Amino acid sequence: MRIDILSREYPPHVYGGAGVHVNELAKELREHLVRQPGQQLGQAVQG
């Protein structure tokens, strides 16, 4: 099974209420899924 999580907030770039929720959700899903790619929407980060 593949589940993609799309979010404007994901640590370390933005860490607020939604970012905390998405991070915790990703951790729990990772324990039960073989594959879990992450995607962050918004401006590209240079660095």
N, C-alpha and C positions, 0 to 999 in steps of 0.2 A: 504494500500500500504506500502511496506517496501523498503527503500532505504538504502543501506550500503555505507558508505564512507570509503575507504581504503586510507591511507596516511602514508608516512614515517614521516611527520611533523604534530604534533598536540600539542597544548599547554597543559600543561606547559613544557613538555620535550624539545621541539624544537619550537621556535617561530620566523619564518622568513617569507619570501614572501608567500610561499605555505602554511605555517602554519596559517597565517592571513587569507588567502583565504578560507581554509578549515574550520576554526573557524567561519567565517562570513556565509559561506554556511550552516553549521550545525545549526546556530542560526535561519536563515531564514526557513530552512526546518522544524525545530522543531515547528515553529508556525503553520505549515500546516499538520503535520503528527502526528499520535497517538504514533507511536513507532519509535525510532531512535537510534539503538545501535551504539556505536563508536568502531572502531578498529584502532590500530596503529601497523604498521609493523616495524620490526627491532629488536634490542636487547631488552631482558627483562630488566626492571628497578628494581633494588633492593630497598626496602624501604618500 
